[in-house]
Amino acid sequence: MGFVHLYKEKESFKEMRLSFWPLTVLGVLTAVSFTASMYAFQYGSTSYVLAIRSLGYIMAGLYGVAILNEVLSKRKIITLVCFFIWCCGFGFCLEIFTYKIRKSLSCKE
């Protein structure tokens, strides 16, 4: 709030007042999303949770194309496909790595 007065941007308060409810809903949804991801880490396999959370970037790209009418270029398609393959591979490789660690730790006991 102090920066608003420092830079003499009092007009932005009017814009913030108009956007109060969308910003409030966005804040609540962000809090719910964070809480859900923490529960997922607590009760699920970390590798799968990380892979699923990484898919959010793909969803953002698809959102841009579908809702914001961005151009679906060849470069964007290749990027989304490569990122999807990376997310799936990352989850699978991390699961194998953690399985081997758990197995080696259980053998030592």
C-alpha positions in Angstrom: 0.0 0.0 0.0 2.9 2.4 0.7 4.2 2.1 -2.8 0.8 3.2 -4.2 1.2 6.6 -2.4 4.9 6.7 -3.1 4.4 6.4 -6.9 1.1 8.4 -6.8 -0.9 5.6 -8.2 -4.1 6.2 -6.3 -6.2 5.5 -9.5 -5.1 1.9 -9.3 -7.3 1.5 -6.1 -10.3 2.1 -8.3 -9.2 -0.8 -10.6 -8.5 -3.0 -7.5 -12.0 -2.3 -6.2 -13.5 -3.4 -9.5 -11.4 -6.6 -9.4 -12.0 -7.4 -5.8 -14.2 -10.5 -6.2 -12.2 -12.1 -9.0 -9.0 -11.5 -7.1 -10.6 -12.9 -3.9 -11.8 -16.0 -5.7 -8.4 -16.4 -7.3 -6.7 -16.2 -3.9 -9.1 -18.8 -2.4 -8.5 -21.2 -5.3 -4.8 -20.8 -5.0 -5.0 -21.7 -1.3 -7.2 -24.7 -2.1 -4.8 -25.9 -4.8 -1.8 -25.6 -2.5 -3.6 -27.5 0.3 -4.6 -30.2 -2.1 -1.0 -30.6 -3.4 0.3 -30.9 0.2 -2.2 -33.6 0.9 -1.2 -35.3 -2.2 2.4 -35.3 -1.1 1.4 -36.6 2.3 -0.7 -39.5 1.0 0.6 -40.3 -2.5 3.8 -41.3 -4.1 6.0 -38.2 -4.5 7.1 -39.1 -8.0 3.5 -39.3 -9.3 2.5 -36.1 -7.5 5.4 -34.2 -9.0 4.6 -35.5 -12.5 0.9 -34.6 -12.1 1.8 -31.1 -10.8 4.1 -30.6 -13.8 1.2 -31.3 -16.1 -0.1 -27.9 -15.0 2.2 -26.2 -17.4 0.8 -28.2 -20.3 -2.7 -27.3 -19.1 -1.6 -23.6 -19.1 -0.4 -23.9 -22.7 -3.7 -25.6 -23.8 -5.6 -22.9 -21.9 -3.8 -20.2 -23.9 -4.7 -21.9 -27.2 -8.3 -22.7 -26.3 -9.5 -19.8 -24.2 -7.1 -16.9 -25.1 -7.0 -17.8 -28.8 -3.2 -18.0 -29.1 -1.8 -19.4 -32.2 -1.0 -23.1 -32.1 2.3 -23.1 -34.0 4.4 -26.1 -34.9 6.9 -25.0 -32.2 4.2 -24.9 -29.5 2.9 -28.3 -30.4 6.5 -29.8 -30.3 7.1 -28.1 -27.0 3.9 -29.4 -25.4 4.5 -32.9 -26.7 8.1 -32.9 -25.4 7.0 -31.6 -22.1 4.3 -34.2 -21.8 6.8 -37.0 -22.5 9.2 -35.4 -20.0 6.5 -35.3 -17.3 5.6 -38.9 -17.8 9.2 -40.0 -18.0 10.1 -38.0 -15.0 7.4 -39.6 -12.9 8.3 -43.1 -14.1 12.1 -42.6 -13.5 11.6 -41.1 -10.1 9.4 -43.9 -9.1 12.0 -46.5 -10.2 14.7 -44.5 -8.3 12.7 -44.3 -5.1 11.7 -48.0 -5.4 15.4 -48.9 -5.6 16.3 -46.8 -2.6 13.4 -48.2 -0.5 14.4 -51.7 -1.5 18.1 -51.1 -0.6 17.1 -49.6 2.8 14.8 -52.5 3.6 17.6 -55.0 2.9 19.9 -53.3 5.4 17.5 -53.6 8.2 
